[in-house]
Amino acid sequence: MRLIENWFSERYSDNLQLSFRVQDQLLSVKTDYQRIDLFNTYDFGKLLSIDGTVQLTEKDEYIYHEMITMVPYYCTAKSDSALIIGGGDGGAAKRLIDLGIKRIVNVEIDQNVVEISRKYFPELADSFNNKNVELIIGDGIKYVKDTDESFDLIIIDSTDPVGPAEGLFNKSFYENARARLSDDGIIVTQSGSPYYQPEALKMATKGMLDVFSNVRTYIAFIPTYPSGLWSFTMASKSEIMQRKEKVIPGRYFNEDVLKGSFYLPEFVKNIIKSI
Amino acid sequence: MRLIENWFSERYSDNLQLSFRVQDQLLSVKTDYQRIDLFNTYDFGKLLSIDGTVQLTEKDEYIYHEMITMVPYYCTAKSDSALIIGGGDGGAAKRLIDLGIKRIVNVEIDQNVVEISRKYFPELADSFNNKNVELIIGDGIKYVKDTDESFDLIIIDSTDPVGPAEGLFNKSFYENARARLSDDGIIVTQSGSPYYQPEALKMATKGMLDVFSNVRTYIAFIPTYPSGLWSFTMASKSEIMQRKEKVIPGRYFNEDVLKGSFYLPEFVKNIIKSI
C-alpha cells in the first residue's frame, strides 16, 4: 500500500510516478501470489492495483480489454472457443461474451482477484456467471500443458513478466499453448509499455518467434498505464490478417484502430529488431 | 514552481498528477506572458515547464517535434517555406532545417523562451543561428495578419488554448493564416490530449472547419504529456494526403506512423463528431 495523504502513486521508476487522489482505500490484502490494493479514486473510479501497479480502473478498463480481445477476434475467421489466462477481473471474458464466443475457459491463479472483482467490479465479474464461461482457479501454465482442448483464441491477460506471470512469457509456455491452438487460431499477450519496459516486449516477441512463424505487435493508448502507450504481441500458425469483414466498434476499438494499431513508431520497431 | 521534496509535479486535474524527481531547479521566472520553470530531472534530462505544464524534456522532445513537422511535410508536394508560430525552443525549426526547407520564419512571443533554450537546450536553439531561419520576437496573430508572404507550411507550436495561445485556436486567426498559405500548403496545430482536454481538440477542429474544407486529426504518443496521447489538427485548401513518396524515418516518425497516426480511436472520433 502506497497511500500517502490520500494519494495512491504508481512508481514508474525511482524518479517518476503517476498519482491518483483517492477518496478511500477499500482493501489491501497480501495473497499467496501478490499484494492487491483497491482504491476509490476521484478521476478514474475504483482502481485495482497488484504489487503497486495499476491493473484496471473503472473509467478506462475498456481500452485494455477491448484491445486484448477485439483485435485478435477480428484476425480469426473462426472464433468458437477462447482460453483466457489471468483476467480474474472478468473484463476480457465480458468482451468475448459480447463478441458471441460460445466456449470461454478462464484460468486465473489467484482466487482473491475473482472475489474482489465480484464484489467491487460486478459489471465485469458478472461474466463468470455466464453459461458460456468456465472459470478455473489454477495455474495457467499447468492448464495449458495438461488440457486436450483446442482453442481459436488464447488470451494472456497477465501481470508483467516479473513474479507469478514470468512463466507466461517464455518458449516452453508458448510451445504448450501452440499445441492447444486451432489451425488459424491466435494467441495474444499483453507485453508492457514499450517506452518503460522494452524487456517485456522483447521477451514476448522472442518467446513467440521461437515457436511461431507469424508474430505481430500492436499498440494502444491507455492513460493509467506507464507512459500511456501499451503493447500487445500476437502469434499464429497462419498469416495474421483481418479475417472478419464487418467490424463493430467498441468505445476505443474500431475498424481504423484494427488497421492503425499495427503501425508502430520507429523506436518500437527498433526494440523488436534488436531481438 | 511546484517543487516539493525534489519532485516536480504536473497536475492533470485536482486529483491526478505526474511527478518527476529532480536533481535541481535551474530556473524559475515570471515573464510578461507566463511562468517558466526549468528542472534537471533524473529520468528525462532537462525539463521545461510553462505555467506548470511540461513543454519539453531532453529525452522525449523528439516525438512531439517530429510529429508536428514531419507529418505535414510529407503531405505537401512543395515545401520551400515554413512559418512557425511559437516554437521558441527551436525544436520545430531544427526538424524543418533537417527536412531541407529553405525559408523558415519563426515567430515567438516570449523572448525568454528563446534565451532559456539558447542556454539550456543549445542543440535545439542552434537552429536560430541557421541562415535559413528568421527569428522574430513578436505576436504570431499579428504577424499572420500583417505579412504579405506565403508559406507552404504553417506550424502552430503553441501552449494550450488558455492564456496567450488562446487566440491561435479561433476562426479569425485561421482566416488570416489561410490567406498566407500556398495552394497545396498545410497548416497544423497541436491540439492537446484528447483524453483530458477534448475542448482543445474541438476548438482547433471547429476553428479550422470554419475556414478550410479539408481538416484532419492525427495522434501521437508522448510519455511526458497528459495521458500520453496527443493530438494534432491540420488543414489545407487541397485534399490532405501523402504527397512525397520517399519517407525517411526519424526516431518516432516513419512511413507507418505517417499512415497510422490518422487512424483514430473511437472516443477521439466521437469528440470530433460532437462539434
Boltz contact constraints between the chains, C-beta under 6 A:
constraints:
  - contact:
      token1: [A, 13]
      token2: [B, 43]
      max_distance: 6.0
  - contact:
      token1: [A, 15]
      token2: [B, 21]
      max_distance: 6.0
  - contact:
      token1: [A, 15]
      token2: [B, 42]
      max_distance: 6.0
  - contact:
      token1: [A, 15]
      token2: [B, 43]
      max_distance: 6.0
  - contact:
      token1: [A, 16]
      token2: [B, 20]
      max_distance: 6.0
  - contact:
      token1: [A, 16]
      token2: [B, 43]
      max_distance: 6.0
  - contact:
      token1: [A, 17]
      token2: [B, 19]
      max_distance: 6.0
  - contact:
      token1: [A, 18]
      token2: [B, 18]
      max_distance: 6.0
  - contact:
      token1: [A, 19]
      token2: [B, 17]
      max_distance: 6.0
  - contact:
      token1: [A, 20]
      token2: [B, 16]
      max_distance: 6.0
  - contact:
      token1: [A, 21]
      token2: [B, 15]
      max_distance: 6.0
  - contact:
      token1: [A, 42]
      token2: [B, 15]
      max_distance: 6.0
  - contact:
      token1: [A, 43]
      token2: [B, 13]
      max_distance: 6.0
  - contact:
      token1: [A, 43]
      token2: [B, 15]
      max_distance: 6.0
  - contact:
      token1: [A, 43]
      token2: [B, 16]
      max_distance: 6.0
  - contact:
      token1: [A, 195]
      token2: [B, 223]
      max_distance: 6.0
  - contact:
      token1: [A, 221]
      token2: [B, 229]
      max_distance: 6.0
  - contact:
      token1: [A, 223]
      token2: [B, 195]
      max_distance: 6.0
  - contact:
      token1: [A, 223]
      token2: [B, 227]
      max_distance: 6.0
  - contact:
      token1: [A, 227]
      token2: [B, 223]
      max_distance: 6.0
  - contact:
      token1: [A, 227]
      token2: [B, 228]
      max_distance: 6.0
  - contact:
      token1: [A, 228]
      token2: [B, 227]
      max_distance: 6.0
  - contact:
      token1: [A, 228]
      token2: [B, 228]
      max_distance: 6.0
  - contact:
      token1: [A, 228]
      token2: [B, 229]
      max_distance: 6.0
  - contact:
      token1: [A, 229]
      token2: [B, 221]
      max_distance: 6.0
  - contact:
      token1: [A, 229]
      token2: [B, 228]
      max_distance: 6.0
  - contact:
      token1: [A, 249]
      token2: [B, 266]
      max_distance: 6.0
  - contact:
      token1: [A, 251]
      token2: [B, 266]
      max_distance: 6.0
  - contact:
      token1: [A, 251]
      token2: [B, 267]
      max_distance: 6.0
  - contact:
      token1: [A, 252]
      token2: [B, 265]
      max_distance: 6.0
  - contact:
      token1: [A, 252]
      token2: [B, 266]
      max_distance: 6.0
  - contact:
      token1: [A, 254]
      token2: [B, 266]
      max_distance: 6.0
  - contact:
      token1: [A, 256]
      token2: [B, 263]
      max_distance: 6.0
  - contact:
      token1: [A, 257]
      token2: [B, 265]
      max_distance: 6.0
  - contact:
      token1: [A, 259]
      token2: [B, 263]
      max_distance: 6.0
  - contact:
      token1: [A, 260]
      token2: [B, 260]
      max_distance: 6.0
  - contact:
      token1: [A, 260]
      token2: [B, 263]
      max_distance: 6.0
  - contact:
      token1: [A, 263]
      token2: [B, 256]
      max_distance: 6.0
  - contact:
      token1: [A, 263]
      token2: [B, 259]
      max_distance: 6.0
  - contact:
      token1: [A, 263]
      token2: [B, 260]
      max_distance: 6.0
  - contact:
      token1: [A, 265]
      token2: [B, 252]
      max_distance: 6.0
  - contact:
      token1: [A, 265]
      token2: [B, 257]
      max_distance: 6.0
  - contact:
      token1: [A, 266]
      token2: [B, 249]
      max_distance: 6.0
  - contact:
      token1: [A, 266]
      token2: [B, 251]
      max_distance: 6.0
  - contact:
      token1: [A, 266]
      token2: [B, 252]
      max_distance: 6.0
  - contact:
      token1: [A, 266]
      token2: [B, 254]
      max_distance: 6.0
  - contact:
      token1: [A, 267]
      token2: [B, 251]
      max_distance: 6.0
